[in-house]
Amino acid sequence: MAMSQIDKQFGQGSVMKMGEKAAMNIEAIPTGALSLDLALGIGGLPRGRVTEIYGPE
């Protein structure tokens, strides 16, 4: 199974299913836009994660 291969290669916890864990304490980098920081739910962009933001221009 692909998920077990990813866990083996990158370590346990590298793949998670949505809703599997209640909440994680993740350090955030503020964007400088209060409304965006609030919408992201953690006060900014998660440090050490890949983040993609898209939508209408």
C-alpha distance matrix in Angstrom:
0.0 3.8 5.6 5.6 6.6 9.0 10.3 11.0 12.7 14.6 15.1 14.6 15.5 14.6 12.5 14.4 14.7 18.2 20.6 18.6 21.4 25.0 26.1 25.8 28.8 28.3 31.1 32.3 34.4 37.1 37.4 41.1 40.8 41.2 40.0 36.7 36.2 36.8 34.5 31.6 32.1 32.1 35.2 33.9 30.9 28.3 29.0 26.2 24.1 23.8 25.8 26.5 29.5 30.5 33.0 36.4 38.8
3.8 0.0 3.8 5.5 5.1 6.3 8.7 9.9 10.6 12.1 13.3 13.4 13.9 12.2 10.3 12.7 13.5 16.8 19.7 18.0 20.5 24.0 24.7 24.0 26.8 25.9 28.5 29.4 31.3 34.0 34.2 37.9 37.7 38.3 37.2 33.8 33.4 34.2 31.9 28.9 29.7 29.6 32.5 30.9 27.8 25.3 25.9 23.1 20.8 20.3 22.4 23.1 26.2 27.3 30.0 33.4 35.6
5.6 3.8 0.0 3.8 5.4 5.1 6.2 8.6 9.9 10.4 10.9 10.2 10.4 9.2 6.9 9.2 10.3 13.9 16.5 14.5 16.8 20.4 21.1 20.5 23.3 22.6 25.5 26.7 28.9 31.6 32.1 35.8 35.6 35.9 34.9 31.6 30.9 31.5 29.4 26.4 26.9 26.6 29.7 28.4 25.4 22.8 23.4 20.8 18.6 18.7 20.7 21.9 25.0 26.4 29.2 32.7 34.9
5.6 5.5 3.8 0.0 3.8 5.4 5.0 6.1 8.6 9.9 9.6 9.0 10.5 10.1 8.9 11.3 12.9 16.6 18.8 16.2 18.1 21.9 22.6 21.7 24.5 24.0 26.8 28.5 30.8 33.7 34.5 38.2 38.3 38.5 37.7 34.5 33.4 34.2 32.3 29.1 29.3 28.8 31.9 30.7 27.8 24.8 25.1 22.3 20.7 21.1 23.5 25.0 28.2 29.9 32.7 36.4 38.4
6.6 5.1 5.4 3.8 0.0 3.8 5.5 5.0 6.1 8.5 9.5 10.4 12.1 10.7 10.3 13.4 15.3 18.9 21.4 19.1 20.9 24.5 24.8 23.5 25.9 25.0 27.4 28.9 30.8 33.9 34.4 38.2 38.5 39.1 38.4 35.0 34.1 35.2 33.3 30.0 30.6 29.9 32.7 31.1 27.9 25.0 24.9 21.8 20.3 20.4 23.2 24.6 28.0 29.6 32.7 36.2 38.0
9.0 6.3 5.1 5.4 3.8 0.0 3.8 5.4 5.1 5.8 7.5 8.7 9.6 7.3 7.3 10.9 13.3 16.6 19.3 17.3 18.6 22.2 22.0 20.5 22.7 21.5 23.8 25.1 27.0 30.1 30.6 34.4 34.7 35.4 34.8 31.4 30.4 31.6 29.9 26.5 27.2 26.3 29.1 27.4 24.1 21.3 21.2 18.0 16.5 16.7 19.5 21.1 24.6 26.4 29.6 33.2 34.8
10.3 8.7 6.2 5.0 5.5 3.8 0.0 3.8 5.5 5.4 4.8 5.1 6.8 6.0 6.7 9.8 12.7 16.1 18.2 15.6 16.6 20.2 20.2 18.6 20.8 20.1 22.6 24.5 26.7 29.9 30.9 34.6 35.0 35.3 35.0 31.7 30.3 31.3 29.9 26.4 26.6 25.5 28.5 27.2 24.2 21.0 20.8 17.9 16.8 17.8 20.6 22.7 26.0 28.2 31.3 35.0 36.7
11.0 9.9 8.6 6.1 5.0 5.4 3.8 0.0 3.8 5.8 5.5 7.1 10.0 9.3 10.5 13.6 16.4 19.9 21.9 19.2 20.1 23.7 23.6 21.8 23.8 23.0 25.3 27.3 29.3 32.7 33.7 37.4 38.1 38.5 38.4 35.0 33.6 34.8 33.4 29.9 30.1 28.8 31.6 30.2 27.2 23.9 23.3 20.1 19.4 20.4 23.5 25.6 29.1 31.2 34.5 38.1 39.7
12.7 10.6 9.9 8.6 6.1 5.1 5.5 3.8 0.0 3.8 6.0 8.9 11.1 9.2 11.0 14.6 17.6 20.8 23.2 20.9 21.6 25.0 24.4 22.3 23.9 22.6 24.4 26.1 27.7 31.1 32.0 35.7 36.5 37.3 37.3 33.7 32.5 34.0 32.7 29.1 29.7 28.3 30.8 29.0 25.7 22.6 21.6 18.1 17.6 18.3 21.6 23.7 27.3 29.5 32.9 36.4 37.7
14.6 12.1 10.4 9.9 8.5 5.8 5.4 5.8 3.8 0.0 3.8 7.1 8.5 6.2 9.0 12.5 15.9 18.7 21.0 18.8 19.0 22.2 21.3 18.9 20.3 18.8 20.5 22.3 24.0 27.5 28.5 32.2 33.1 33.8 33.9 30.4 28.9 30.6 29.4 25.8 26.3 24.7 27.1 25.3 22.1 18.9 17.9 14.5 14.1 15.3 18.6 21.1 24.7 27.1 30.6 34.2 35.4
15.1 13.3 10.9 9.6 9.5 7.5 4.8 5.5 6.0 3.8 0.0 3.8 6.3 5.9 8.8 11.7 15.2 18.1 19.8 17.2 17.1 20.4 19.6 17.3 18.8 18.0 20.1 22.4 24.6 28.0 29.4 33.0 33.9 34.2 34.4 31.1 29.3 30.6 29.7 26.1 26.1 24.3 27.0 25.8 22.9 19.4 18.5 15.5 15.4 17.2 20.4 23.0 26.4 29.1 32.4 36.1 37.4
14.6 13.4 10.2 9.0 10.4 8.7 5.1 7.1 8.9 7.1 3.8 0.0 3.8 5.6 7.6 9.5 12.9 15.9 17.1 14.1 14.1 17.5 17.2 15.3 17.3 17.2 19.8 22.3 24.9 28.2 29.8 33.3 33.9 33.8 33.8 30.7 28.8 29.7 28.8 25.3 24.8 23.3 26.4 25.6 23.0 19.5 19.1 16.7 16.2 18.3 20.9 23.6 26.7 29.3 32.5 36.2 37.8
15.5 13.9 10.4 10.5 12.1 9.6 6.8 10.0 11.1 8.5 6.3 3.8 0.0 3.8 5.3 6.4 10.0 12.5 13.8 11.1 10.8 14.1 13.7 11.9 14.2 14.1 17.1 19.3 22.1 25.1 26.7 30.2 30.6 30.3 30.2 27.2 25.3 26.0 25.1 21.6 21.1 19.8 23.0 22.3 19.9 16.4 16.6 14.6 13.7 15.8 18.1 20.7 23.6 26.3 29.3 33.1 34.7
14.6 12.2 9.2 10.1 10.7 7.3 6.0 9.3 9.2 6.2 5.9 5.6 3.8 0.0 3.8 6.6 10.3 12.7 14.9 12.9 13.0 16.2 15.3 13.4 15.4 14.3 16.9 18.5 20.9 24.0 25.1 28.8 29.2 29.4 29.2 26.0 24.4 25.5 24.3 20.7 20.9 19.6 22.5 21.2 18.4 15.1 15.1 12.6 11.3 12.9 15.5 18.0 21.2 23.8 27.0 30.7 32.2
12.5 10.3 6.9 8.9 10.3 7.3 6.7 10.5 11.0 9.0 8.8 7.6 5.3 3.8 0.0 3.8 6.9 9.8 12.3 10.5 11.7 15.1 14.9 13.8 16.6 15.8 18.7 19.9 22.4 25.1 25.9 29.6 29.5 29.6 28.9 25.7 24.6 25.3 23.6 20.3 20.5 19.9 23.1 21.9 19.2 16.2 17.1 14.9 12.8 13.7 15.6 17.6 20.5 22.7 25.6 29.3 31.3
14.4 12.7 9.2 11.3 13.4 10.9 9.8 13.6 14.6 12.5 11.7 9.5 6.4 6.6 3.8 0.0 3.8 6.5 8.6 6.8 8.2 11.6 12.0 11.7 14.9 14.7 18.1 19.3 22.1 24.5 25.4 28.9 28.6 28.2 27.3 24.4 23.2 23.3 21.6 18.6 18.3 18.2 21.6 20.9 18.7 15.9 17.4 16.0 13.7 14.8 16.0 17.8 20.2 22.4 24.9 28.7 30.9
14.7 13.5 10.3 12.9 15.3 13.3 12.7 16.4 17.6 15.9 15.2 12.9 10.0 10.3 6.9 3.8 0.0 3.8 6.3 5.4 8.2 11.2 12.5 13.3 16.8 16.9 20.3 21.2 24.0 25.9 26.6 30.0 29.1 28.6 27.2 24.5 23.7 23.4 21.3 18.7 18.4 19.0 22.5 22.1 20.1 17.8 19.9 18.8 16.1 16.8 17.2 18.4 20.4 22.0 24.1 27.8 30.3
18.2 16.8 13.9 16.6 18.9 16.6 16.1 19.9 20.8 18.7 18.1 15.9 12.5 12.7 9.8 6.5 3.8 0.0 3.8 5.5 7.7 9.6 10.8 12.3 15.8 15.9 19.3 19.7 22.5 23.9 24.5 27.6 26.4 25.7 24.1 21.6 20.9 20.3 18.0 15.8 15.4 16.6 20.1 19.9 18.4 16.5 19.2 18.8 15.9 16.4 16.1 17.1 18.4 19.9 21.7 25.3 27.9
20.6 19.7 16.5 18.8 21.4 19.3 18.2 21.9 23.2 21.0 19.8 17.1 13.8 14.9 12.3 8.6 6.3 3.8 0.0 3.8 5.6 6.7 8.9 11.3 15.0 15.9 19.5 20.2 23.3 24.5 25.5 28.4 27.1 25.9 24.3 22.3 21.3 20.1 18.2 16.4 15.1 16.3 20.0 20.5 19.6 17.7 20.5 20.6 18.1 19.1 18.6 19.8 20.8 22.5 23.9 27.4 30.1
18.6 18.0 14.5 16.2 19.1 17.3 15.6 19.2 20.9 18.8 17.2 14.1 11.1 12.9 10.5 6.8 5.4 5.5 3.8 0.0 3.8 6.7 9.2 10.9 14.7 16.0 19.7 21.0 24.4 26.0 27.3 30.4 29.5 28.3 27.1 24.9 23.5 22.6 21.1 18.8 17.5 18.0 21.7 22.2 21.0 18.5 20.8 20.4 18.3 19.7 19.9 21.6 23.1 25.0 26.8 30.4 32.9
21.4 20.5 16.8 18.1 20.9 18.6 16.6 20.1 21.6 19.0 17.1 14.1 10.8 13.0 11.7 8.2 8.2 7.7 5.6 3.8 0.0 3.8 5.8 7.6 11.3 13.1 16.9 18.6 22.1 23.8 25.5 28.4 27.8 26.4 25.6 23.6 21.7 20.8 19.8 17.5 15.5 15.6 19.3 20.2 19.4 16.7 18.8 18.9 17.3 19.3 19.5 21.7 23.0 25.4 27.4 30.9 33.2
25.0 24.0 20.4 21.9 24.5 22.2 20.2 23.7 25.0 22.2 20.4 17.5 14.1 16.2 15.1 11.6 11.2 9.6 6.7 6.7 3.8 0.0 3.8 7.1 10.4 12.8 16.4 17.8 21.5 22.7 24.5 27.1 26.3 24.4 23.6 22.1 20.0 18.6 18.0 16.1 13.6 13.9 17.6 19.1 19.0 16.7 19.1 19.9 18.5 20.6 20.3 22.4 23.2 25.6 27.2 30.6 32.8
26.1 24.7 21.1 22.6 24.8 22.0 20.2 23.6 24.4 21.3 19.6 17.2 13.7 15.3 14.9 12.0 12.5 10.8 8.9 9.2 5.8 3.8 0.0 3.8 6.8 9.1 12.7 14.1 17.8 19.1 21.2 23.7 23.3 21.5 21.1 19.5 17.1 16.0 15.9 13.6 11.0 10.5 14.2 15.7 15.7 13.3 15.7 16.9 15.8 18.2 17.9 20.3 21.2 23.9 25.8 29.2 31.0
25.8 24.0 20.5 21.7 23.5 20.5 18.6 21.8 22.3 18.9 17.3 15.3 11.9 13.4 13.8 11.7 13.3 12.3 11.3 10.9 7.6 7.1 3.8 0.0 3.8 5.9 9.6 11.7 15.4 17.4 19.7 22.4 22.5 21.1 21.3 19.3 16.6 16.3 16.5 13.6 11.4 9.8 13.3 14.3 13.9 10.9 12.7 13.7 13.2 16.1 16.3 19.3 20.6 23.7 26.0 29.5 30.9
28.8 26.8 23.3 24.5 25.9 22.7 20.8 23.8 23.9 20.3 18.8 17.3 14.2 15.4 16.6 14.9 16.8 15.8 15.0 14.7 11.3 10.4 6.8 3.8 0.0 3.8 6.7 9.4 13.2 15.2 18.1 20.5 21.1 19.6 20.4 18.6 15.4 15.6 16.5 13.6 11.4 8.7 11.6 12.8 12.8 10.0 11.1 12.8 13.2 16.5 16.7 20.0 21.1 24.5 26.9 30.2 31.3
28.3 25.9 22.6 24.0 25.0 21.5 20.1 23.0 22.6 18.8 18.0 17.2 14.1 14.3 15.8 14.7 16.9 15.9 15.9 16.0 13.1 12.8 9.1 5.9 3.8 0.0 3.8 6.3 9.9 12.4 15.1 17.8 18.7 17.8 18.7 16.5 13.4 14.4 15.2 11.8 10.6 7.4 9.9 10.1 9.5 6.3 7.3 9.3 9.8 13.1 13.4 16.8 18.2 21.7 24.4 27.7 28.5
31.1 28.5 25.5 26.8 27.4 23.8 22.6 25.3 24.4 20.5 20.1 19.8 17.1 16.9 18.7 18.1 20.3 19.3 19.5 19.7 16.9 16.4 12.7 9.6 6.7 3.8 0.0 3.8 7.0 9.8 12.9 15.4 16.9 16.3 18.0 15.8 12.5 14.2 15.6 12.4 11.6 7.9 8.9 8.7 8.4 6.0 5.7 8.6 10.1 13.4 13.7 17.2 18.3 22.0 24.7 27.8 28.1
32.3 29.4 26.7 28.5 28.9 25.1 24.5 27.3 26.1 22.3 22.4 22.3 19.3 18.5 19.9 19.3 21.2 19.7 20.2 21.0 18.6 17.8 14.1 11.7 9.4 6.3 3.8 0.0 3.8 6.3 9.1 11.8 13.2 13.0 14.6 12.3 9.1 11.5 12.8 9.7 9.8 6.4 6.1 5.1 5.2 4.4 5.3 9.0 9.8 12.3 11.7 14.8 15.4 19.1 21.7 24.6 24.6
34.4 31.3 28.9 30.8 30.8 27.0 26.7 29.3 27.7 24.0 24.6 24.9 22.1 20.9 22.4 22.1 24.0 22.5 23.3 24.4 22.1 21.5 17.8 15.4 13.2 9.9 7.0 3.8 0.0 3.8 6.4 9.1 11.2 11.9 14.0 11.6 9.0 12.2 13.6 11.0 12.0 9.1 7.4 5.0 5.1 6.3 6.2 9.7 10.8 12.5 11.7 14.5 14.8 18.4 20.9 23.5 23.0
37.1 34.0 31.6 33.7 33.9 30.1 29.9 32.7 31.1 27.5 28.0 28.2 25.1 24.0 25.1 24.5 25.9 23.9 24.5 26.0 23.8 22.7 19.1 17.4 15.2 12.4 9.8 6.3 3.8 0.0 3.8 5.6 7.7 8.3 10.8 9.0 6.4 9.8 11.7 10.1 11.2 9.1 6.0 4.1 6.4 8.9 9.8 13.4 13.8 15.0 13.2 15.3 14.7 18.0 19.9 22.1 21.4
37.4 34.2 32.1 34.5 34.4 30.6 30.9 33.7 32.0 28.5 29.4 29.8 26.7 25.1 25.9 25.4 26.6 24.5 25.5 27.3 25.5 24.5 21.2 19.7 18.1 15.1 12.9 9.1 6.4 3.8 0.0 3.8 5.4 7.6 9.5 7.3 6.4 10.2 11.2 10.0 12.3 11.2 8.3 5.5 6.8 10.4 11.5 14.6 14.4 14.6 12.2 13.5 12.3 15.2 17.0 18.8 17.8
41.1 37.9 35.8 38.2 38.2 34.4 34.6 37.4 35.7 32.2 33.0 33.3 30.2 28.8 29.6 28.9 30.0 27.6 28.4 30.4 28.4 27.1 23.7 22.4 20.5 17.8 15.4 11.8 9.1 5.6 3.8 0.0 3.8 6.2 9.0 8.3 7.7 10.9 12.6 12.4 14.2 13.3 9.8 8.3 10.4 13.8 14.8 18.1 18.1 18.4 16.0 16.9 15.2 17.7 18.9 20.2 18.8
40.8 37.7 35.6 38.3 38.5 34.7 35.0 38.1 36.5 33.1 33.9 33.9 30.6 29.2 29.5 28.6 29.1 26.4 27.1 29.5 27.8 26.3 23.3 22.5 21.1 18.7 16.9 13.2 11.2 7.7 5.4 3.8 0.0 3.8 5.6 5.4 6.2 8.7 10.0 10.8 12.8 12.9 9.7 8.6 11.0 14.6 16.5 19.6 19.0 18.9 15.9 16.2 13.9 15.9 16.5 17.5 16.4
41.2 38.3 35.9 38.5 39.1 35.4 35.3 38.5 37.3 33.8 34.2 33.8 30.3 29.4 29.6 28.2 28.6 25.7 25.9 28.3 26.4 24.4 21.5 21.1 19.6 17.8 16.3 13.0 11.9 8.3 7.6 6.2 3.8 0.0 3.8 5.5 5.1 6.1 8.5 9.9 11.0 11.3 8.1 8.5 11.8 14.9 17.2 20.6 20.0 20.4 17.4 18.1 15.8 17.9 18.2 19.5 18.9
40.0 37.2 34.9 37.7 38.4 34.8 35.0 38.4 37.3 33.9 34.4 33.8 30.2 29.2 28.9 27.3 27.2 24.1 24.3 27.1 25.6 23.6 21.1 21.3 20.4 18.7 18.0 14.6 14.0 10.8 9.5 9.0 5.6 3.8 0.0 3.8 5.5 5.2 6.2 8.7 10.1 11.7 9.4 9.8 12.5 15.7 18.5 21.6 20.3 20.3 17.0 17.0 14.2 15.8 15.6 16.8 16.7
36.7 33.8 31.6 34.5 35.0 31.4 31.7 35.0 33.7 30.4 31.1 30.7 27.2 26.0 25.7 24.4 24.5 21.6 22.3 24.9 23.6 22.1 19.5 19.3 18.6 16.5 15.8 12.3 11.6 9.0 7.3 8.3 5.4 5.5 3.8 0.0 3.8 5.4 5.0 6.1 8.7 10.1 8.2 7.2 9.3 12.6 15.4 18.3 16.8 16.5 13.1 13.2 10.6 12.7 13.2 15.0 15.1
36.2 33.4 30.9 33.4 34.1 30.4 30.3 33.6 32.5 28.9 29.3 28.8 25.3 24.4 24.6 23.2 23.7 20.9 21.3 23.5 21.7 20.0 17.1 16.6 15.4 13.4 12.5 9.1 9.0 6.4 6.4 7.7 6.2 5.1 5.5 3.8 0.0 3.8 5.5 5.2 6.7 6.9 4.4 4.3 7.5 10.4 13.1 16.4 15.4 16.0 13.1 14.3 12.5 15.3 16.4 18.5 18.6
36.8 34.2 31.5 34.2 35.2 31.6 31.3 34.8 34.0 30.6 30.6 29.7 26.0 25.5 25.3 23.3 23.4 20.3 20.1 22.6 20.8 18.6 16.0 16.3 15.6 14.4 14.2 11.5 12.2 9.8 10.2 10.9 8.7 6.1 5.2 5.4 3.8 0.0 3.8 5.4 5.3 7.0 5.7 7.4 10.5 12.7 15.8 19.0 17.7 18.5 15.5 16.5 14.5 16.8 17.3 19.4 20.0
34.5 31.9 29.4 32.3 33.3 29.9 29.9 33.4 32.7 29.4 29.7 28.8 25.1 24.3 23.6 21.6 21.3 18.0 18.2 21.1 19.8 18.0 15.9 16.5 16.5 15.2 15.6 12.8 13.6 11.7 11.2 12.6 10.0 8.5 6.2 5.0 5.5 3.8 0.0 3.8 5.3 8.3 8.1 8.6 10.5 12.7 16.2 18.9 16.9 17.0 13.8 14.1 11.9 13.7 14.1 16.4 17.5
31.6 28.9 26.4 29.1 30.0 26.5 26.4 29.9 29.1 25.8 26.1 25.3 21.6 20.7 20.3 18.6 18.7 15.8 16.4 18.8 17.5 16.1 13.6 13.6 13.6 11.8 12.4 9.7 11.0 10.1 10.0 12.4 10.8 9.9 8.7 6.1 5.2 5.4 3.8 0.0 3.8 5.8 6.5 6.2 7.2 9.0 12.6 15.2 13.2 13.6 10.7 11.7 10.4 13.1 14.5 17.3 18.4
32.1 29.7 26.9 29.3 30.6 27.2 26.6 30.1 29.7 26.3 26.1 24.8 21.1 20.9 20.5 18.3 18.4 15.4 15.1 17.5 15.5 13.6 11.0 11.4 11.4 10.6 11.6 9.8 12.0 11.2 12.3 14.2 12.8 11.0 10.1 8.7 6.7 5.3 5.3 3.8 0.0 3.8 5.8 7.5 9.3 10.0 13.5 16.2 14.7 15.9 13.5 15.1 14.1 16.8 18.0 20.8 22.0
32.1 29.6 26.6 28.8 29.9 26.3 25.5 28.8 28.3 24.7 24.3 23.3 19.8 19.6 19.9 18.2 19.0 16.6 16.3 18.0 15.6 13.9 10.5 9.8 8.7 7.4 7.9 6.4 9.1 9.1 11.2 13.3 12.9 11.3 11.7 10.1 6.9 7.0 8.3 5.8 3.8 0.0 3.8 5.7 7.5 7.5 10.6 13.6 12.9 14.8 13.1 15.4 15.1 18.3 20.1 23.0 23.8
35.2 32.5 29.7 31.9 32.7 29.1 28.5 31.6 30.8 27.1 27.0 26.4 23.0 22.5 23.1 21.6 22.5 20.1 20.0 21.7 19.3 17.6 14.2 13.3 11.6 9.9 8.9 6.1 7.4 6.0 8.3 9.8 9.7 8.1 9.4 8.2 4.4 5.7 8.1 6.5 5.8 3.8 0.0 3.8 7.2 8.6 11.1 14.6 14.3 15.9 13.9 16.0 15.2 18.3 19.9 22.4 22.7
33.9 30.9 28.4 30.7 31.1 27.4 27.2 30.2 29.0 25.3 25.8 25.6 22.3 21.2 21.9 20.9 22.1 19.9 20.5 22.2 20.2 19.1 15.7 14.3 12.8 10.1 8.7 5.1 5.0 4.1 5.5 8.3 8.6 8.5 9.8 7.2 4.3 7.4 8.6 6.2 7.5 5.7 3.8 0.0 3.8 6.4 8.8 12.2 11.7 12.9 10.7 12.9 12.3 15.7 17.7 20.3 20.3
30.9 27.8 25.4 27.8 27.9 24.1 24.2 27.2 25.7 22.1 22.9 23.0 19.9 18.4 19.2 18.7 20.1 18.4 19.6 21.0 19.4 19.0 15.7 13.9 12.8 9.5 8.4 5.2 5.1 6.4 6.8 10.4 11.0 11.8 12.5 9.3 7.5 10.5 10.5 7.2 9.3 7.5 7.2 3.8 0.0 3.8 6.3 9.1 8.2 9.1 7.3 10.0 10.3 14.0 16.7 19.6 19.7
28.3 25.3 22.8 24.8 25.0 21.3 21.0 23.9 22.6 18.9 19.4 19.5 16.4 15.1 16.2 15.9 17.8 16.5 17.7 18.5 16.7 16.7 13.3 10.9 10.0 6.3 6.0 4.4 6.3 8.9 10.4 13.8 14.6 14.9 15.7 12.6 10.4 12.7 12.7 9.0 10.0 7.5 8.6 6.4 3.8 0.0 3.8 6.4 5.8 8.1 7.7 11.2 12.5 16.3 19.2 22.4 22.8
29.0 25.9 23.4 25.1 24.9 21.2 20.8 23.3 21.6 17.9 18.5 19.1 16.6 15.1 17.1 17.4 19.9 19.2 20.5 20.8 18.8 19.1 15.7 12.7 11.1 7.3 5.7 5.3 6.2 9.8 11.5 14.8 16.5 17.2 18.5 15.4 13.1 15.8 16.2 12.6 13.5 10.6 11.1 8.8 6.3 3.8 0.0 3.8 5.6 8.6 9.5 13.1 15.0 18.7 21.9 25.0 25.1
26.2 23.1 20.8 22.3 21.8 18.0 17.9 20.1 18.1 14.5 15.5 16.7 14.6 12.6 14.9 16.0 18.8 18.8 20.6 20.4 18.9 19.9 16.9 13.7 12.8 9.3 8.6 9.0 9.7 13.4 14.6 18.1 19.6 20.6 21.6 18.3 16.4 19.0 18.9 15.2 16.2 13.6 14.6 12.2 9.1 6.4 3.8 0.0 3.8 6.9 9.3 13.0 15.7 19.2 22.7 26.0 26.2
24.1 20.8 18.6 20.7 20.3 16.5 16.8 19.4 17.6 14.1 15.4 16.2 13.7 11.3 12.8 13.7 16.1 15.9 18.1 18.3 17.3 18.5 15.8 13.2 13.2 9.8 10.1 9.8 10.8 13.8 14.4 18.1 19.0 20.0 20.3 16.8 15.4 17.7 16.9 13.2 14.7 12.9 14.3 11.7 8.2 5.8 5.6 3.8 0.0 3.8 6.2 9.8 12.7 16.2 19.7 23.1 23.7
23.8 20.3 18.7 21.1 20.4 16.7 17.8 20.4 18.3 15.3 17.2 18.3 15.8 12.9 13.7 14.8 16.8 16.4 19.1 19.7 19.3 20.6 18.2 16.1 16.5 13.1 13.4 12.3 12.5 15.0 14.6 18.4 18.9 20.4 20.3 16.5 16.0 18.5 17.0 13.6 15.9 14.8 15.9 12.9 9.1 8.1 8.6 6.9 3.8 0.0 3.8 6.8 10.2 13.3 17.0 20.4 20.9
25.8 22.4 20.7 23.5 23.2 19.5 20.6 23.5 21.6 18.6 20.4 20.9 18.1 15.5 15.6 16.0 17.2 16.1 18.6 19.9 19.5 20.3 17.9 16.3 16.7 13.4 13.7 11.7 11.7 13.2 12.2 16.0 15.9 17.4 17.0 13.1 13.1 15.5 13.8 10.7 13.5 13.1 13.9 10.7 7.3 7.7 9.5 9.3 6.2 3.8 0.0 3.8 6.6 10.0 13.5 16.9 17.6
26.5 23.1 21.9 25.0 24.6 21.1 22.7 25.6 23.7 21.1 23.0 23.6 20.7 18.0 17.6 17.8 18.4 17.1 19.8 21.6 21.7 22.4 20.3 19.3 20.0 16.8 17.2 14.8 14.5 15.3 13.5 16.9 16.2 18.1 17.0 13.2 14.3 16.5 14.1 11.7 15.1 15.4 16.0 12.9 10.0 11.2 13.1 13.0 9.8 6.8 3.8 0.0 3.8 6.5 10.2 13.6 14.4
29.5 26.2 25.0 28.2 28.0 24.6 26.0 29.1 27.3 24.7 26.4 26.7 23.6 21.2 20.5 20.2 20.4 18.4 20.8 23.1 23.0 23.2 21.2 20.6 21.1 18.2 18.3 15.4 14.8 14.7 12.3 15.2 13.9 15.8 14.2 10.6 12.5 14.5 11.9 10.4 14.1 15.1 15.2 12.3 10.3 12.5 15.0 15.7 12.7 10.2 6.6 3.8 0.0 3.8 7.1 10.4 11.2
30.5 27.3 26.4 29.9 29.6 26.4 28.2 31.2 29.5 27.1 29.1 29.3 26.3 23.8 22.7 22.4 22.0 19.9 22.5 25.0 25.4 25.6 23.9 23.7 24.5 21.7 22.0 19.1 18.4 18.0 15.2 17.7 15.9 17.9 15.8 12.7 15.3 16.8 13.7 13.1 16.8 18.3 18.3 15.7 14.0 16.3 18.7 19.2 16.2 13.3 10.0 6.5 3.8 0.0 3.8 7.1 8.6
33.0 30.0 29.2 32.7 32.7 29.6 31.3 34.5 32.9 30.6 32.4 32.5 29.3 27.0 25.6 24.9 24.1 21.7 23.9 26.8 27.4 27.2 25.8 26.0 26.9 24.4 24.7 21.7 20.9 19.9 17.0 18.9 16.5 18.2 15.6 13.2 16.4 17.3 14.1 14.5 18.0 20.1 19.9 17.7 16.7 19.2 21.9 22.7 19.7 17.0 13.5 10.2 7.1 3.8 0.0 3.8 6.4
36.4 33.4 32.7 36.4 36.2 33.2 35.0 38.1 36.4 34.2 36.1 36.2 33.1 30.7 29.3 28.7 27.8 25.3 27.4 30.4 30.9 30.6 29.2 29.5 30.2 27.7 27.8 24.6 23.5 22.1 18.8 20.2 17.5 19.5 16.8 15.0 18.5 19.4 16.4 17.3 20.8 23.0 22.4 20.3 19.6 22.4 25.0 26.0 23.1 20.4 16.9 13.6 10.4 7.1 3.8 0.0 3.8
38.8 35.6 34.9 38.4 38.0 34.8 36.7 39.7 37.7 35.4 37.4 37.8 34.7 32.2 31.3 30.9 30.3 27.9 30.1 32.9 33.2 32.8 31.0 30.9 31.3 28.5 28.1 24.6 23.0 21.4 17.8 18.8 16.4 18.9 16.7 15.1 18.6 20.0 17.5 18.4 22.0 23.8 22.7 20.3 19.7 22.8 25.1 26.2 23.7 20.9 17.6 14.4 11.2 8.6 6.4 3.8 0.0
